[in-house]
């Protein structure tokens, strides 16, 4: 049996609107070119996430993303 997804991504999006240090966290299990971690803003986290998902899609990999 093969896995349904190549990567599983979990995003802790519950950061407050103000900008505390490392407000948004992303964790990945499976294939990922670089280790994710903490991001200062939701925008920075989203930029990182979209870039990785576009690359994964182009390579034919599947990802499950949960917020």
N, C-alpha and C positions, 0 to 999 in steps of 0.2 A: 504494500500500500504506500502511495506517495503522499506527502504532506499537501494540504490544500493551499498553503501559503508559504512563500519563501522567507518572509519576515513578518513579525508581529510588532507593531509600534503602539506604545501607550504614551499619551500626552496628558500631563497634569496641567490643565488649563485654568485652574481655579485661582490664579494670582489676582490680587486686587488691582484696581485701575491705576493706582500710583505705582511708581517704579522702584520697588525694592530690588536689591541685588539678587540675581538668579531667581527670578519670579516664576518662570515656566520651565518645567522639566520634561525631558523626553527620554524614554527608554526603548531600546530595540533588542529583540531576540531574533537571531537569524542573520541573513546577509546584510551587511552595512559597510560601506567603504571607510567611514570614519565614525568614531564613537560619538554619539550625541551626548547631551548633558543638560546643563542649565543655561537658560537664555534670559537676558534682562527684560525683554518685552515679548508680548504675544506676536508682534510683527516680526521680530528676529526669529522666533521659533517657527512661525509659519513659513518664512523665507527658506529656512533650513529644510523643513519638512517637504515643501513643494519641490525643491531641488532634488531631494533624494527620491521622491516618488516618481518624478518625471524620468530620472535616470533608471530607476528600477523598471518602469513600464517600457522604456526604450530597449532594455535588455531582456524583455520577456519575463520578468519576475513579477510575482504577485505579493501584495502586502495587505494585511489586515490592520486598520488604524482605529484606535479607540480613544475617545476624549473623555 
